[in-house]
Amino acid sequence: MNAAPKIEICDLTMAYGSYVVMRGIRATVAKGSVFIIMGGSGCGKSTLLRHMIGMIRPSAGDIRYDGDSFWSKDDGGRQAKLREFGVLFQGGALWSSMTLAENVALPLEEFTALPREEIREIVRLKLALVGLAGFDDYYPAEISGGMCKRAGLARAMALDPEILFFDEPSAGLDPISSRNLDRLILELRDSLGATVVVVTHELASIFTIADDAVYLDAESRTMRAQGRPKDLLQSPDPKVRAFLTRGESADSHPPATP
């Protein structure tokens, strides 16, 4: 964790027109870590992720990857950087008219010149990595929500990204599927060496997978804390403690560990 950060969020202000969502966000993300963006509903968690993946330009501030400014690049430079990212959106965002294999193959067909047979082999490998070997020809409507999330993750990994971004990966999943997805995220982080950024408000996931986290507060429109969730249970900020304990005593809420 003493190495140069993989990601730096530098005095970021997020706004829609004159409405400020968050101001002055400062945070760093260590290479190879699982970094959680947490907070209550409407605090700007997903908005921050969209700023990080180039969907929304900041009103002020910047985001740096490996020390290089993202938003000072021209369109071509930003597009090149985006190819180093893999993104899993809330619903999986699979194309319903395409099989799982076709969904996973899409970024490979779009951004590489690999021959078709090699793409098929990569697709089989990615689906196998997320536990979907043999489901190549299934359509999203034919599988469960948890399986759709895993298929979306396989597509996010198609180009071997350096950074994976997950927006509420556990949303809509039952507790067992959610735990399995958490376990899969950690396994992929360890096997691929990727840096992982996750938006979530689910405490079980936060305490299970996070190496580091930031807490965004909708009322003050600021980032109020950064640190390991277990350490933030002792935060002097009552809002941070209340979020991480859901109002219970921190002593009565021992966090899970991987």
BALOBA-1460 file (C-alpha; in Angstrom, 3 decimals):
// residues 258
<rec num="1" residu="m" x="0.000" y="0.000" z="0.000"/>
<rec num="2" residu="n" x="3.036" y="2.307" z="0.096"/>
<rec num="3" residu="a" x="3.414" y="2.253" z="-3.696"/>
<rec num="4" residu="a" x="2.099" y="5.082" z="-5.849"/>
<rec num="5" residu="p" x="-1.712" y="4.959" z="-5.967"/>
<rec num="6" residu="k" x="-3.462" y="3.441" z="-8.964"/>
<rec num="7" residu="i" x="-6.209" y="6.072" z="-8.799"/>
<rec num="8" residu="e" x="-6.283" y="9.552" z="-7.301"/>
<rec num="9" residu="i" x="-9.478" y="11.573" z="-6.929"/>
<rec num="10" residu="c" x="-8.330" y="15.184" z="-6.734"/>
<rec num="11" residu="d" x="-10.658" y="17.826" z="-5.225"/>
<rec num="12" residu="l" x="-13.536" y="16.542" z="-7.319"/>
<rec num="13" residu="t" x="-16.798" y="18.471" z="-7.490"/>
<rec num="14" residu="m" x="-19.784" y="16.720" z="-9.074"/>
<rec num="15" residu="a" x="-22.760" y="18.767" z="-10.228"/>
<rec num="16" residu="y" x="-25.728" y="18.726" z="-12.560"/>
<rec num="17" residu="g" x="-25.916" y="22.295" z="-13.783"/>
<rec num="18" residu="s" x="-26.069" y="24.526" z="-10.715"/>
<rec num="19" residu="y" x="-26.980" y="21.638" z="-8.396"/>
<rec num="20" residu="v" x="-23.893" y="20.363" z="-6.545"/>
<rec num="21" residu="v" x="-24.017" y="16.646" z="-5.714"/>
<rec num="22" residu="m" x="-20.648" y="16.415" z="-3.937"/>
<rec num="23" residu="r" x="-17.741" y="18.812" z="-3.524"/>
<rec num="24" residu="g" x="-14.065" y="18.523" z="-2.668"/>
<rec num="25" residu="i" x="-13.728" y="14.735" z="-2.862"/>
<rec num="26" residu="r" x="-10.157" y="13.601" z="-2.207"/>
<rec num="27" residu="a" x="-9.230" y="9.936" z="-2.144"/>
<rec num="28" residu="t" x="-6.598" y="7.474" z="-3.316"/>
<rec num="29" residu="v" x="-6.980" y="3.867" z="-4.436"/>
<rec num="30" residu="a" x="-4.073" y="1.464" z="-4.015"/>
<rec num="31" residu="k" x="-3.120" y="-0.843" z="-6.876"/>
<rec num="32" residu="g" x="-4.588" y="-4.320" z="-6.471"/>
<rec num="33" residu="s" x="-7.039" y="-3.262" z="-3.756"/>
<rec num="34" residu="v" x="-10.815" y="-3.495" z="-3.454"/>
<rec num="35" residu="f" x="-12.050" y="0.059" z="-2.941"/>
<rec num="36" residu="i" x="-15.629" y="0.668" z="-1.796"/>
<rec num="37" residu="i" x="-17.677" y="3.812" z="-2.459"/>
<rec num="38" residu="m" x="-20.357" y="3.730" z="0.230"/>
<rec num="39" residu="g" x="-23.111" y="5.918" z="1.602"/>
<rec num="40" residu="g" x="-26.875" y="6.202" z="1.811"/>
<rec num="41" residu="s" x="-29.303" y="6.554" z="-1.077"/>
<rec num="42" residu="g" x="-28.887" y="9.712" z="-3.124"/>
<rec num="43" residu="c" x="-25.397" y="10.563" z="-1.881"/>
<rec num="44" residu="g" x="-23.747" y="10.344" z="-5.309"/>
<rec num="45" residu="k" x="-22.055" y="6.926" z="-5.185"/>
<rec num="46" residu="s" x="-22.975" y="5.914" z="-8.723"/>
<rec num="47" residu="t" x="-22.392" y="9.484" z="-9.913"/>
<rec num="48" residu="l" x="-18.810" y="9.292" z="-8.642"/>
<rec num="49" residu="l" x="-18.302" y="6.008" z="-10.472"/>
<rec num="50" residu="r" x="-19.620" y="7.580" z="-13.690"/>
<rec num="51" residu="h" x="-17.103" y="10.403" z="-13.294"/>
<rec num="52" residu="m" x="-14.350" y="7.812" z="-12.852"/>
<rec num="53" residu="i" x="-15.258" y="5.902" z="-16.021"/>
<rec num="54" residu="g" x="-15.566" y="8.998" z="-18.203"/>
<rec num="55" residu="m" x="-19.347" y="9.214" z="-18.487"/>
<rec num="56" residu="i" x="-19.619" y="12.599" z="-16.717"/>
<rec num="57" residu="r" x="-17.087" y="15.429" z="-16.739"/>
<rec num="58" residu="p" x="-16.334" y="16.935" z="-13.297"/>
<rec num="59" residu="s" x="-17.432" y="20.483" z="-12.528"/>
<rec num="60" residu="a" x="-14.053" y="20.910" z="-10.836"/>
<rec num="61" residu="g" x="-11.063" y="18.748" z="-9.965"/>
<rec num="62" residu="d" x="-9.642" y="15.720" z="-11.725"/>
<rec num="63" residu="i" x="-9.075" y="11.974" z="-11.611"/>
<rec num="64" residu="r" x="-5.598" y="10.551" z="-12.137"/>
<rec num="65" residu="y" x="-4.721" y="7.027" z="-13.201"/>
<rec num="66" residu="d" x="-1.122" y="5.994" z="-12.538"/>
<rec num="67" residu="g" x="-0.347" y="9.674" z="-11.993"/>
<rec num="68" residu="d" x="-1.788" y="10.820" z="-15.340"/>
<rec num="69" residu="s" x="-4.721" y="13.213" z="-15.534"/>
<rec num="70" residu="f" x="-7.742" y="11.584" z="-17.158"/>
<rec num="71" residu="w" x="-9.787" y="14.676" z="-17.904"/>
<rec num="72" residu="s" x="-6.927" y="16.683" z="-19.391"/>
<rec num="73" residu="k" x="-6.556" y="14.065" z="-22.155"/>
<rec num="74" residu="d" x="-8.197" y="14.580" z="-25.531"/>
<rec num="75" residu="d" x="-11.046" y="12.315" z="-26.630"/>
<rec num="76" residu="g" x="-8.653" y="9.797" z="-28.190"/>
<rec num="77" residu="g" x="-6.530" y="9.621" z="-25.042"/>
<rec num="78" residu="r" x="-9.561" y="9.100" z="-22.826"/>
<rec num="79" residu="q" x="-10.942" y="6.397" z="-25.104"/>
<rec num="80" residu="a" x="-7.604" y="4.572" z="-25.028"/>
<rec num="81" residu="k" x="-7.605" y="4.704" z="-21.220"/>
<rec num="82" residu="l" x="-11.184" y="3.450" z="-21.029"/>
<rec num="83" residu="r" x="-10.100" y="0.238" z="-22.750"/>
<rec num="84" residu="e" x="-8.100" y="-0.549" z="-19.613"/>
<rec num="85" residu="f" x="-11.363" y="-0.551" z="-17.618"/>
<rec num="86" residu="g" x="-14.034" y="-3.198" z="-17.174"/>
<rec num="87" residu="v" x="-17.455" y="-2.095" z="-15.954"/>
<rec num="88" residu="l" x="-20.319" y="-4.098" z="-14.443"/>
<rec num="89" residu="f" x="-23.484" y="-2.005" z="-14.303"/>
<rec num="90" residu="q" x="-26.304" y="-2.637" z="-11.830"/>
<rec num="91" residu="g" x="-28.462" y="-4.954" z="-13.927"/>
<rec num="92" residu="g" x="-25.594" y="-6.625" z="-15.746"/>
<rec num="93" residu="a" x="-26.588" y="-4.620" z="-18.865"/>
<rec num="94" residu="l" x="-26.527" y="-7.676" z="-21.113"/>
<rec num="95" residu="w" x="-28.035" y="-7.495" z="-24.589"/>
<rec num="96" residu="s" x="-31.191" y="-9.621" z="-24.318"/>
<rec num="97" residu="s" x="-31.126" y="-10.592" z="-28.006"/>
<rec num="98" residu="m" x="-27.586" y="-12.008" z="-27.729"/>
<rec num="99" residu="t" x="-26.351" y="-15.197" z="-26.091"/>
<rec num="100" residu="l" x="-23.955" y="-15.012" z="-23.161"/>
<rec num="101" residu="a" x="-21.072" y="-15.894" z="-25.483"/>
<rec num="102" residu="e" x="-22.073" y="-13.168" z="-27.931"/>
<rec num="103" residu="n" x="-22.321" y="-10.628" z="-25.097"/>
<rec num="104" residu="v" x="-18.858" y="-11.460" z="-23.806"/>
<rec num="105" residu="a" x="-17.399" y="-11.500" z="-27.327"/>
<rec num="106" residu="l" x="-18.723" y="-8.025" z="-28.155"/>
<rec num="107" residu="p" x="-15.824" y="-5.928" z="-26.729"/>
<rec num="108" residu="l" x="-13.293" y="-8.345" z="-28.243"/>
<rec num="109" residu="e" x="-14.883" y="-7.971" z="-31.664"/>
<rec num="110" residu="e" x="-15.144" y="-4.210" z="-31.272"/>
<rec num="111" residu="f" x="-11.657" y="-3.402" z="-29.983"/>
<rec num="112" residu="t" x="-9.337" y="-6.179" z="-31.169"/>
<rec num="113" residu="a" x="-8.380" y="-7.785" z="-34.459"/>
<rec num="114" residu="l" x="-8.287" y="-11.298" z="-33.002"/>
<rec num="115" residu="p" x="-9.476" y="-14.150" z="-35.233"/>
<rec num="116" residu="r" x="-12.918" y="-15.554" z="-34.501"/>
<rec num="117" residu="e" x="-11.674" y="-18.864" z="-33.117"/>
<rec num="118" residu="e" x="-9.369" y="-17.124" z="-30.641"/>
<rec num="119" residu="i" x="-12.249" y="-14.903" z="-29.507"/>
<rec num="120" residu="r" x="-14.359" y="-18.026" z="-28.920"/>
<rec num="121" residu="e" x="-11.598" y="-19.504" z="-26.760"/>
<rec num="122" residu="i" x="-11.285" y="-16.315" z="-24.710"/>
<rec num="123" residu="v" x="-15.068" y="-16.184" z="-24.250"/>
<rec num="124" residu="r" x="-15.127" y="-19.784" z="-22.984"/>
<rec num="125" residu="l" x="-12.328" y="-18.978" z="-20.546"/>
<rec num="126" residu="k" x="-14.035" y="-15.840" z="-19.202"/>
<rec num="127" residu="l" x="-17.348" y="-17.625" z="-18.726"/>
<rec num="128" residu="a" x="-15.559" y="-20.507" z="-16.980"/>
<rec num="129" residu="l" x="-13.813" y="-18.041" z="-14.634"/>
<rec num="130" residu="v" x="-17.191" y="-16.812" z="-13.374"/>
<rec num="131" residu="g" x="-18.678" y="-20.290" z="-13.076"/>
<rec num="132" residu="l" x="-20.681" y="-20.266" z="-16.314"/>
<rec num="133" residu="a" x="-18.873" y="-22.938" z="-18.324"/>
<rec num="134" residu="g" x="-21.353" y="-24.576" z="-20.683"/>
<rec num="135" residu="f" x="-23.771" y="-21.630" z="-20.689"/>
<rec num="136" residu="d" x="-22.353" y="-20.041" z="-23.842"/>
<rec num="137" residu="d" x="-25.546" y="-20.407" z="-25.886"/>
<rec num="138" residu="y" x="-28.004" y="-19.325" z="-23.197"/>
<rec num="139" residu="y" x="-29.837" y="-16.023" z="-23.451"/>
<rec num="140" residu="p" x="-30.089" y="-13.658" z="-20.436"/>
<rec num="141" residu="a" x="-33.820" y="-14.424" z="-20.034"/>
<rec num="142" residu="e" x="-32.992" y="-18.118" z="-19.600"/>
<rec num="143" residu="i" x="-30.752" y="-17.711" z="-16.539"/>
<rec num="144" residu="s" x="-31.093" y="-16.300" z="-13.012"/>
<rec num="145" residu="g" x="-30.294" y="-12.765" z="-11.902"/>
<rec num="146" residu="g" x="-27.133" y="-13.926" z="-10.165"/>
<rec num="147" residu="m" x="-25.982" y="-15.690" z="-13.297"/>
<rec num="148" residu="c" x="-26.670" y="-12.545" z="-15.333"/>
<rec num="149" residu="k" x="-24.438" y="-10.595" z="-12.944"/>
<rec num="150" residu="r" x="-21.682" y="-13.167" z="-13.419"/>
<rec num="151" residu="a" x="-22.091" y="-13.033" z="-17.193"/>
<rec num="152" residu="g" x="-21.824" y="-9.241" z="-17.004"/>
<rec num="153" residu="l" x="-18.639" y="-9.688" z="-15.008"/>
<rec num="154" residu="a" x="-17.247" y="-12.041" z="-17.666"/>
<rec num="155" residu="r" x="-17.896" y="-9.369" z="-20.288"/>
<rec num="156" residu="a" x="-16.279" y="-6.718" z="-18.067"/>
<rec num="157" residu="m" x="-13.151" y="-8.907" z="-17.947"/>
<rec num="158" residu="a" x="-13.082" y="-9.612" z="-21.685"/>
<rec num="159" residu="l" x="-10.206" y="-7.221" z="-22.462"/>
<rec num="160" residu="d" x="-8.171" y="-8.137" z="-19.336"/>
<rec num="161" residu="p" x="-8.713" y="-4.728" z="-17.694"/>
<rec num="162" residu="e" x="-6.380" y="-3.246" z="-15.116"/>
<rec num="163" residu="i" x="-9.339" y="-1.789" z="-13.203"/>
<rec num="164" residu="l" x="-12.803" y="-3.269" z="-12.653"/>
<rec num="165" residu="f" x="-15.730" y="-1.021" z="-11.708"/>
<rec num="166" residu="f" x="-18.880" y="-2.518" z="-10.165"/>
<rec num="167" residu="d" x="-22.070" y="-0.501" z="-9.621"/>
<rec num="168" residu="e" x="-24.193" y="-2.102" z="-6.868"/>
<rec num="169" residu="p" x="-23.238" y="-5.668" z="-7.893"/>
<rec num="170" residu="s" x="-25.417" y="-7.249" z="-5.187"/>
<rec num="171" residu="a" x="-28.569" y="-5.275" z="-6.028"/>
<rec num="172" residu="g" x="-31.528" y="-7.604" z="-6.494"/>
<rec num="173" residu="l" x="-29.655" y="-10.718" z="-5.421"/>
<rec num="174" residu="d" x="-30.614" y="-13.076" z="-2.599"/>
<rec num="175" residu="p" x="-28.125" y="-13.310" z="0.313"/>
<rec num="176" residu="i" x="-26.507" y="-16.530" z="-0.933"/>
<rec num="177" residu="s" x="-26.009" y="-15.204" z="-4.477"/>
<rec num="178" residu="s" x="-24.658" y="-11.976" z="-3.016"/>
<rec num="179" residu="r" x="-22.097" y="-13.832" z="-0.878"/>
<rec num="180" residu="n" x="-21.066" y="-15.932" z="-3.868"/>
<rec num="181" residu="l" x="-20.556" y="-12.805" z="-5.947"/>
<rec num="182" residu="d" x="-18.449" y="-11.232" z="-3.181"/>
<rec num="183" residu="r" x="-16.304" y="-14.357" z="-3.085"/>
<rec num="184" residu="l" x="-15.938" y="-14.274" z="-6.858"/>
<rec num="185" residu="i" x="-14.839" y="-10.620" z="-6.807"/>
<rec num="186" residu="l" x="-12.077" y="-11.446" z="-4.335"/>
<rec num="187" residu="e" x="-10.971" y="-14.512" z="-6.313"/>
<rec num="188" residu="l" x="-10.767" y="-12.490" z="-9.521"/>
<rec num="189" residu="r" x="-8.901" y="-9.667" z="-7.812"/>
<rec num="190" residu="d" x="-6.339" y="-12.143" z="-6.523"/>
<rec num="191" residu="s" x="-5.988" y="-14.138" z="-9.755"/>
<rec num="192" residu="l" x="-5.979" y="-11.182" z="-12.166"/>
<rec num="193" residu="g" x="-4.175" y="-8.643" z="-9.990"/>
<rec num="194" residu="a" x="-6.808" y="-6.058" z="-10.939"/>
<rec num="195" residu="t" x="-7.786" y="-3.010" z="-8.921"/>
<rec num="196" residu="v" x="-11.499" y="-3.143" z="-8.062"/>
<rec num="197" residu="v" x="-13.825" y="-0.193" z="-7.367"/>
<rec num="198" residu="v" x="-17.266" y="-1.115" z="-6.004"/>
<rec num="199" residu="v" x="-20.298" y="1.075" z="-5.348"/>
<rec num="200" residu="t" x="-22.455" y="-0.475" z="-2.619"/>
<rec num="201" residu="h" x="-24.426" y="0.216" z="0.543"/>
<rec num="202" residu="e" x="-24.586" y="-3.482" z="1.540"/>
<rec num="203" residu="l" x="-22.807" y="-3.908" z="4.878"/>
<rec num="204" residu="a" x="-22.100" y="-7.614" z="4.398"/>
<rec num="205" residu="s" x="-20.239" y="-6.883" z="1.169"/>
<rec num="206" residu="i" x="-18.476" y="-3.826" z="2.603"/>
<rec num="207" residu="f" x="-16.997" y="-5.746" z="5.520"/>
<rec num="208" residu="t" x="-16.229" y="-8.851" z="3.448"/>
<rec num="209" residu="i" x="-14.411" y="-7.480" z="0.410"/>
<rec num="210" residu="a" x="-13.174" y="-3.930" z="1.144"/>
<rec num="211" residu="d" x="-9.503" y="-3.115" z="1.620"/>
<rec num="212" residu="d" x="-10.413" y="0.566" z="1.755"/>
<rec num="213" residu="a" x="-13.571" y="2.674" z="1.539"/>
<rec num="214" residu="v" x="-14.898" y="6.208" z="1.331"/>
<rec num="215" residu="y" x="-18.144" y="7.413" z="2.886"/>
<rec num="216" residu="l" x="-20.194" y="10.018" z="1.011"/>
<rec num="217" residu="d" x="-22.795" y="12.031" z="2.898"/>
<rec num="218" residu="a" x="-25.813" y="13.407" z="1.025"/>
<rec num="219" residu="e" x="-26.684" y="16.022" z="3.644"/>
<rec num="220" residu="s" x="-23.313" y="17.766" z="3.787"/>
<rec num="221" residu="r" x="-22.513" y="16.869" z="0.140"/>
<rec num="222" residu="t" x="-18.997" y="15.907" z="1.139"/>
<rec num="223" residu="m" x="-16.832" y="12.833" z="1.636"/>
<rec num="224" residu="r" x="-16.666" y="12.395" z="5.405"/>
<rec num="225" residu="a" x="-14.203" y="9.500" z="5.804"/>
<rec num="226" residu="q" x="-11.764" y="7.131" z="4.117"/>
<rec num="227" residu="g" x="-10.313" y="3.972" z="5.618"/>
<rec num="228" residu="r" x="-10.829" y="0.282" z="6.256"/>
<rec num="229" residu="p" x="-14.475" y="-0.308" z="7.230"/>
<rec num="230" residu="k" x="-13.400" y="-2.163" z="10.385"/>
<rec num="231" residu="d" x="-11.352" y="0.873" z="11.444"/>
<rec num="232" residu="l" x="-14.150" y="3.288" z="10.516"/>
<rec num="233" residu="l" x="-16.371" y="1.607" z="13.119"/>
<rec num="234" residu="q" x="-14.362" y="3.710" z="15.575"/>
<rec num="235" residu="s" x="-14.645" y="6.896" z="13.501"/>
<rec num="236" residu="p" x="-15.219" y="10.121" z="15.478"/>
<rec num="237" residu="d" x="-17.907" y="10.976" z="12.901"/>
<rec num="238" residu="p" x="-21.295" y="9.732" z="14.209"/>
<rec num="239" residu="k" x="-22.753" y="9.560" z="10.683"/>
<rec num="240" residu="v" x="-20.044" y="7.167" z="9.554"/>
<rec num="241" residu="r" x="-20.504" y="4.971" z="12.628"/>
<rec num="242" residu="a" x="-24.287" y="4.993" z="12.238"/>
<rec num="243" residu="f" x="-24.046" y="3.931" z="8.602"/>
<rec num="244" residu="l" x="-21.666" y="1.063" z="9.361"/>
<rec num="245" residu="t" x="-23.712" y="-0.210" z="12.301"/>
<rec num="246" residu="r" x="-27.200" y="0.728" z="11.070"/>
<rec num="247" residu="g" x="-27.644" y="2.451" z="14.409"/>
<rec num="248" residu="e" x="-26.404" y="-0.457" z="16.552"/>
<rec num="249" residu="s" x="-23.436" y="-0.295" z="18.902"/>
<rec num="250" residu="a" x="-20.159" y="-0.829" z="17.056"/>
<rec num="251" residu="d" x="-19.182" y="-3.326" z="19.774"/>
<rec num="252" residu="s" x="-22.259" y="-5.435" z="18.969"/>
<rec num="253" residu="h" x="-21.487" y="-5.452" z="15.241"/>
<rec num="254" residu="p" x="-18.281" y="-7.388" z="14.656"/>
<rec num="255" residu="p" x="-17.371" y="-7.154" z="10.990"/>
<rec num="256" residu="a" x="-16.922" y="-10.212" z="8.832"/>
<rec num="257" residu="t" x="-13.484" y="-10.875" z="7.429"/>
<rec num="258" residu="p" x="-12.598" y="-12.633" z="4.181"/>
